[in-house]
Amino acid sequence: MDKVKHGINGGKNGDLLIKINIENNKKFKLQGCDILTNVYVSPWEAALGKTINIDSIDESFTLNIPAGIQSGEQIVIPDKGYKDGQGGRGNLIAEIRTVVPKQLTEEEKSLFKQLQEVSTFNPRSE
């Protein structure tokens, strides 16, 4: 029995190899089988912690943001990444990005001023 696949119309015999490029989008970036995403939190959510809803590539779920998390820290969610084609799956890596409001209400300004007066925290001394 002949196992060689003959080329069509006089083409060479052989295998067809297809390379697929997956393009990143604004929400997700593929790194191997891991998927990276930014999770935006307010300063008070980062300081106090919060449970939020986030999306993976195929579902939504809740994520616990621990109190005291720093901007740039990552939370790894196992088995929520890209499928590797062999039954496994990469991780979803949520990178925390603290976002400060650009405009504050008068009450918010007052609360931030109160915090500034009572807080002994100095980020430049750590």
Backbone as numpy.savetxt, mean C-alpha at the origin, in Angstrom:
# Nx Ny Nz CAx CAy CAz Cx Cy Cz
5.14 -40.71 -32.41 4.29 -39.53 -32.41 5.18 -38.29 -32.41
4.86 -37.34 -33.25 5.65 -36.13 -33.41 5.29 -35.13 -32.32
6.27 -34.73 -31.47 6.00 -33.79 -30.38 6.45 -32.37 -30.72
7.08 -32.19 -31.85 7.54 -30.86 -32.24 6.36 -30.13 -32.85
6.17 -28.88 -32.43 5.12 -28.05 -33.00 5.72 -27.34 -34.21
5.15 -27.61 -35.34 5.67 -27.03 -36.57 5.14 -25.61 -36.75
5.99 -24.76 -37.30 5.59 -23.38 -37.56 4.55 -23.31 -38.65
3.73 -22.31 -38.60 2.68 -22.11 -39.59 3.23 -21.27 -40.74
2.81 -21.61 -41.95 3.21 -20.87 -43.15 4.72 -20.78 -43.31
5.40 -21.85 -42.98 6.84 -21.92 -43.16 7.64 -21.29 -42.03
6.97 -20.90 -40.92 7.67 -20.31 -39.78 8.49 -21.35 -39.05
9.41 -20.90 -38.22 10.28 -21.80 -37.46 9.49 -22.57 -36.41
9.99 -23.78 -36.12 9.41 -24.58 -35.05 9.86 -24.01 -33.70
9.02 -24.15 -32.69 9.44 -23.71 -31.36 8.26 -23.34 -30.48
8.58 -22.82 -29.31 7.58 -22.41 -28.33 7.29 -20.92 -28.48
6.10 -20.55 -28.11 5.71 -19.15 -28.09 5.84 -18.66 -26.65
6.67 -17.67 -26.44 6.83 -17.08 -25.11 6.18 -15.71 -25.11
5.38 -15.45 -24.10 4.68 -14.18 -23.98 5.14 -13.50 -22.70
5.55 -12.26 -22.82 5.93 -11.48 -21.65 4.84 -10.45 -21.40
4.36 -10.43 -20.15 3.29 -9.52 -19.78 3.87 -8.47 -18.83
3.69 -7.22 -19.15 4.10 -6.13 -18.27 2.86 -5.59 -17.57
2.94 -5.51 -16.25 1.83 -4.99 -15.47 2.17 -3.56 -15.09
1.30 -2.66 -15.42 1.55 -1.24 -15.19 0.99 -0.83 -13.82
1.79 -0.08 -13.07 1.33 0.45 -11.80 0.24 1.49 -12.05
-0.62 1.68 -11.05 -1.59 2.76 -11.16 -1.43 3.69 -9.97
-2.32 4.65 -9.82 -2.18 5.64 -8.75 -2.32 5.00 -7.36
-3.03 3.91 -7.26 -3.34 3.32 -5.96 -2.39 2.18 -5.58
-1.94 1.40 -6.53 -1.14 0.21 -6.24 0.13 0.19 -7.07
1.19 -0.34 -6.46 2.46 -0.52 -7.15 2.90 -1.96 -6.91
3.22 -2.66 -7.98 3.64 -4.06 -7.88 5.14 -4.14 -7.67
5.55 -4.92 -6.69 6.97 -5.14 -6.39 7.14 -6.64 -6.17
7.55 -7.35 -7.22 7.54 -8.81 -7.16 6.10 -9.27 -7.10
5.75 -10.04 -6.09 4.35 -10.43 -5.87 3.70 -9.60 -4.77
4.45 -8.67 -4.20 3.89 -7.78 -3.19 3.29 -6.56 -3.86
2.23 -6.05 -3.26 1.59 -4.85 -3.76 1.75 -3.77 -2.70
2.25 -2.61 -3.12 2.43 -1.48 -2.21 1.30 -0.48 -2.44
0.79 0.06 -1.34 -0.23 1.09 -1.42 0.01 2.11 -0.31
-0.33 3.36 -0.56 -0.24 4.39 0.46 -1.56 4.45 1.22
-1.47 4.59 2.54 -2.64 4.77 3.39 -2.48 6.13 4.06
-3.41 7.01 3.79 -3.33 8.38 4.29 -4.11 8.50 5.60
-3.45 9.04 6.64 -4.07 9.21 7.94 -3.84 10.63 8.44
-4.71 11.09 9.30 -4.56 12.41 9.91 -3.58 12.31 11.07
-3.04 13.42 11.54 -2.11 13.39 12.69 -2.75 12.75 13.92
-4.02 13.03 14.18 -4.67 12.46 15.36 -4.93 10.97 15.19
-5.19 10.52 13.96 -5.35 9.07 13.74 -4.02 8.36 13.95
-2.92 8.98 13.50 -1.59 8.39 13.69 -1.23 8.36 15.17
-1.57 9.41 15.90 -1.22 9.49 17.32 -2.08 8.57 18.18
-3.37 8.52 17.89 -4.30 7.77 18.74 -4.60 6.36 18.25
-4.33 6.09 16.98 -4.70 4.81 16.38 -6.12 4.87 15.84
-6.40 4.01 14.89 -7.73 4.02 14.26 -7.90 2.75 13.44
-9.10 2.27 13.38 -9.44 1.18 12.48 -10.10 1.80 11.25
-9.53 1.50 10.07 -10.02 2.09 8.83 -10.32 0.99 7.81
-11.02 1.35 6.77 -11.27 0.44 5.66 -10.29 0.76 4.54
-9.66 -0.27 3.97 -8.80 -0.08 2.81 -9.14 -1.13 1.76
-8.69 -0.90 0.55 -8.93 -1.82 -0.56 -7.65 -2.56 -0.90
-7.81 -3.84 -1.24 -6.74 -4.58 -1.90 -7.14 -4.66 -3.36
-6.47 -5.50 -4.14 -6.83 -5.56 -5.57 -8.15 -6.28 -5.81
-8.61 -7.07 -4.82 -9.85 -7.80 -5.07 -10.87 -7.76 -3.93
-10.60 -6.98 -2.87 -11.56 -6.89 -1.79 -11.25 -5.69 -0.89
-12.22 -5.33 -0.06 -12.03 -4.31 0.96 -11.98 -5.01 2.31
-11.22 -4.45 3.24 -11.15 -5.02 4.59 -10.74 -3.94 5.56
-10.83 -4.26 6.85 -10.46 -3.29 7.87 -9.00 -3.48 8.25
-8.35 -2.36 8.54 -6.95 -2.35 8.92 -6.82 -1.55 10.21
-6.13 -2.12 11.18 -5.90 -1.44 12.44 -4.62 -0.61 12.34
-4.76 0.70 12.46 -3.61 1.60 12.49 -3.23 1.74 13.97
-2.06 1.25 14.36 -1.69 1.32 15.78 -1.36 2.74 16.22
-1.65 3.04 17.47 -1.33 4.35 18.04 0.17 4.59 17.97
0.55 5.80 17.60 1.95 6.18 17.55 2.67 5.81 16.27
1.94 5.36 15.27 2.59 4.99 14.00 3.17 6.24 13.35
4.29 6.08 12.71 4.99 7.20 12.07 4.75 7.19 10.56
4.76 8.37 9.97 4.65 8.48 8.53 5.83 7.76 7.89
5.56 6.92 6.91 6.60 6.14 6.26 6.69 4.71 6.78
6.13 4.43 7.95 6.13 3.05 8.45 5.20 2.21 7.58
5.47 0.92 7.57 4.69 0.02 6.73 3.98 -1.03 7.59
2.78 -1.36 7.18 2.02 -2.46 7.78 1.89 -3.52 6.71
2.35 -4.73 7.01 2.31 -5.82 6.04 1.08 -6.68 6.29
0.26 -6.84 5.26 -0.93 -7.67 5.34 -0.66 -8.91 4.50
-0.45 -10.06 5.15 -0.07 -11.27 4.41 -1.17 -11.75 3.46
-0.75 -12.33 2.36 -1.63 -13.00 1.40 -2.71 -12.12 0.79
-2.45 -10.82 0.69 -3.40 -9.91 0.03 -2.76 -9.27 -1.20
-1.61 -9.81 -1.62 -0.90 -9.27 -2.76 -1.28 -9.97 -4.05
-0.34 -9.96 -4.98 -0.54 -10.53 -6.31 -0.35 -12.04 -6.27
-1.14 -12.76 -7.03 -1.02 -14.23 -7.10 0.23 -14.58 -7.90
0.99 -15.55 -7.39 2.28 -15.88 -8.03 2.19 -16.93 -9.12
0.99 -17.45 -9.39 0.82 -18.44 -10.44 1.13 -19.85 -10.00
1.55 -20.02 -8.75 1.87 -21.36 -8.24 1.05 -21.66 -6.98
-0.06 -20.95 -6.81 -0.92 -21.18 -5.66 -0.61 -20.28 -4.48
0.45 -19.51 -4.56 0.80 -18.60 -3.47 0.36 -17.19 -3.78
0.60 -16.34 -2.83 0.21 -14.94 -3.01 1.15 -14.05 -2.22
1.47 -12.90 -2.77 2.32 -11.95 -2.08 1.57 -11.21 -0.99
2.21 -10.20 -0.43 1.62 -9.40 0.64 1.14 -8.06 0.11
0.20 -7.48 0.82 -0.17 -6.09 0.60 0.61 -5.29 1.63
1.36 -4.31 1.18 2.16 -3.48 2.08 1.56 -2.09 2.08
1.03 -1.71 3.24 0.39 -0.41 3.41 1.40 0.55 4.02
1.81 1.55 3.25 2.74 2.54 3.77 1.95 3.73 4.30
2.19 4.06 5.56 1.44 5.11 6.23 1.98 6.48 5.81
1.08 7.35 5.46 1.40 8.73 5.08 0.52 9.65 5.92
1.14 10.38 6.84 0.39 11.32 7.66 0.18 12.60 6.88
-1.06 13.05 6.84 -1.43 14.23 6.08 -1.97 15.28 7.04
-1.39 16.47 6.97 -1.81 17.59 7.81 -2.81 18.43 7.03
-3.91 18.83 7.65 -4.88 19.66 6.93 -4.27 20.98 6.48
-4.60 21.39 5.26 -4.07 22.66 4.74 -4.83 23.85 5.29
-6.09 23.67 5.59 -6.90 24.74 6.16 -7.56 24.23 7.42
-7.52 25.04 8.47 -8.09 24.66 9.76 -9.24 25.59 10.11
-10.22 25.04 10.79 -11.27 25.90 11.35 -10.67 26.61 12.56
-11.35 27.61 13.05 -10.87 28.33 14.23 -10.78 27.39 15.43
-11.73 26.50 15.56 -11.70 25.54 16.68 -10.50 24.59 16.55
-10.22 24.12 15.34 -9.07 23.26 15.13 -7.76 23.99 15.45
-7.66 25.23 15.01 -6.47 26.03 15.33 -6.30 26.15 16.84
-7.38 26.42 17.52 -7.34 26.56 18.98 -6.89 25.27 19.64
-7.40 24.15 19.17 -7.01 22.86 19.75 -5.54 22.55 19.48
-5.06 22.86 18.28 -3.63 22.65 17.98 -2.76 23.56 18.86
-3.20 24.80 19.09 -2.44 25.71 19.95 -2.41 25.20 21.39
-3.53 24.66 21.86 -3.55 24.07 23.20 -2.59 22.90 23.29
-2.61 22.06 22.30 -1.70 20.91 22.27 -0.26 21.37 22.26
0.04 22.39 21.48 1.40 22.93 21.41 1.85 23.44 22.78
0.95 24.04 23.52 1.29 24.59 24.84 1.53 23.50 25.89
0.77 22.42 25.84 0.88 21.40 26.89 1.83 20.26 26.54
2.13 20.08 25.28 2.96 18.96 24.86 4.45 19.22 25.11
5.13 18.17 25.57 6.58 18.24 25.74 7.30 17.52 24.61
6.54 17.02 23.65 7.10 16.28 22.52 7.87 17.21 21.59
9.08 16.81 21.24 9.91 17.55 20.29 10.43 16.55 19.26
9.89 16.55 18.04 10.30 15.56 17.04 11.77 15.70 16.62
12.37 16.83 16.83 13.75 17.05 16.42 14.75 16.54 17.47
14.27 16.15 18.64 15.19 15.66 19.67 15.27 14.14 19.71
14.53 13.47 18.84 14.57 12.00 18.83 15.59 11.47 17.88
